[in-house]
Amino acid sequence: MMMISILYGTETGNTEMLAEDVAGELSAEHEVTVCNLDSFAPHEFSSSQLYLIICSTYGDGELPASAQGFAKILTEEQTDLSAVSFAVFGLGDSEYTDTYNFGSKHIAEIMTVRGAKQIGLRVVHDASGPDLPEDIALPWAQEAVALYQSQMEDA
């Protein structure tokens, strides 16, 4: 059993619902918590768990309201995240071609600049596409967990 924290950044609540769906899927085999990024301080990161970050994009490619404070603290406080492993999933709409899924991209960049290790590639959902967010997010989460577990075994 692994400890997994699902952190989400949202403007309208869609990302929170998706985070809860992912938690429900993983909680049969793992200890899973869900937390809004606006309630999570970077000093709370732990090396003993995997972080799944789900973030939407708002406005002209900005972070959603609930992720802005988290990003600001990470940027200003120069927090060392070298012991942290995370995977990132984005919600966006390709109709906004110039800023498509920039929210999740921004979070991933901030985390890696602080030394965190990204597990797998950033996966994104397109609101203009045919798939439901959970149809892409659930396999993404399962794959991130499997990749993380194999890395821990190889370490």
C-alpha positions in Angstrom: 0.0 0.0 0.0 1.3 3.4 -1.0 0.5 6.9 0.2 -0.8 9.1 -2.5 -1.8 12.7 -2.3 -4.0 14.1 -5.0 -3.6 17.9 -5.2 -5.9 19.9 -7.5 -6.1 23.5 -8.8 -9.6 24.6 -9.9 -11.6 27.6 -10.8 -15.1 26.1 -11.3 -14.9 22.8 -9.4 -14.4 20.4 -12.4 -10.9 19.5 -11.3 -12.0 18.8 -7.7 -14.7 16.3 -9.0 -12.0 14.6 -11.2 -9.6 14.5 -8.2 -12.3 12.7 -6.2 -12.9 10.2 -9.0 -9.2 9.4 -9.3 -9.1 9.0 -5.5 -12.0 6.6 -5.5 -10.3 4.5 -8.2 -6.9 4.3 -6.3 -8.2 4.1 -2.7 -9.0 0.3 -3.0 -5.2 -0.4 -3.1 -3.6 2.7 -1.6 -4.0 5.3 1.1 -5.2 8.4 -0.8 -5.9 11.9 0.3 -7.3 14.8 -1.8 -6.4 18.4 -1.2 -7.1 21.7 -2.9 -3.8 23.5 -3.7 -5.0 26.5 -1.9 -5.0 24.4 1.3 -1.6 22.8 0.8 1.7 24.5 1.7 4.8 23.5 -0.1 6.6 22.6 3.2 4.0 19.8 3.6 5.5 17.8 0.7 6.9 14.5 1.9 9.4 12.2 0.3 7.4 9.1 1.4 4.4 9.6 -1.0 3.5 10.2 -4.6 1.7 13.4 -5.5 -0.8 13.4 -8.4 -1.5 17.0 -9.4 -4.6 17.8 -11.4 -4.8 21.4 -12.6 -7.1 23.3 -15.0 -6.3 26.4 -17.0 -8.2 29.6 -16.6 -8.5 32.9 -18.6 -5.6 33.5 -20.9 -3.5 30.5 -19.9 -3.3 31.4 -16.2 -3.5 29.1 -13.2 -6.9 28.7 -11.7 -7.6 30.7 -8.6 -7.0 27.8 -6.1 -3.5 27.2 -7.6 -2.2 30.7 -7.7 -1.2 31.0 -4.0 0.6 27.7 -4.1 2.6 28.7 -7.2 3.5 32.0 -5.7 4.8 30.5 -2.5 6.8 27.9 -4.5 8.3 30.7 -6.7 9.1 33.1 -3.9 10.3 30.8 -1.2 12.6 28.7 -3.3 11.4 25.5 -1.7 13.6 22.5 -2.2 11.5 19.7 -3.6 14.3 17.4 -4.6 12.8 14.5 -2.5 9.4 14.9 -4.1 7.9 12.8 -6.9 4.8 14.0 -8.8 2.8 13.4 -11.9 0.6 16.0 -13.5 -2.7 16.0 -15.4 -4.2 19.0 -17.1 -7.8 20.1 -17.9 -8.1 22.5 -20.8 -9.8 23.3 -24.1 -8.0 23.3 -27.4 -10.3 26.0 -28.7 -7.9 28.3 -26.8 -4.9 27.2 -29.0 -2.4 29.8 -27.8 -2.8 28.8 -24.1 -4.1 25.2 -24.2 -3.4 23.5 -20.9 -0.9 26.1 -19.7 -2.1 25.7 -16.1 -0.8 22.2 -15.7 2.3 23.0 -17.8 3.0 25.9 -15.4 2.6 23.8 -12.3 4.9 21.1 -13.7 7.6 23.7 -14.6 7.5 25.2 -11.1 7.8 21.8 -9.5 10.7 20.7 -11.6 12.6 24.0 -11.2 12.4 23.4 -7.5 13.9 19.9 -8.0 10.9 17.7 -7.9 11.0 14.6 -10.1 8.1 14.3 -12.6 6.8 10.7 -13.1 5.9 10.1 -16.7 4.7 12.7 -19.1 2.1 15.4 -18.4 -1.2 14.2 -19.7 -4.0 16.5 -20.7 -7.7 16.4 -21.4 -9.3 18.5 -24.1 -12.8 19.8 -23.2 -13.4 20.1 -27.0 -12.6 16.4 -27.6 -14.8 13.4 -27.4 -13.4 11.9 -24.2 -14.6 12.4 -20.7 -11.8 13.6 -18.3 -12.0 10.5 -16.2 -11.5 8.3 -19.3 -8.0 9.8 -19.6 -7.2 10.6 -16.0 -7.9 7.2 -14.5 -5.4 5.4 -16.8 -2.9 8.3 -16.3 -3.1 7.9 -12.5 -2.7 4.1 -12.7 0.3 4.4 -14.9 1.9 7.1 -12.7 1.5 4.8 -9.7 3.0 1.9 -11.5 6.0 4.0 -12.8 6.6 5.4 -9.3 6.4 1.9 -7.7 9.0 0.5 -10.3 11.3 3.5 -9.6 11.1 2.8 -5.9 11.9 -0.8 -6.4 14.9 0.1 -8.6 16.2 2.6 -6.1 
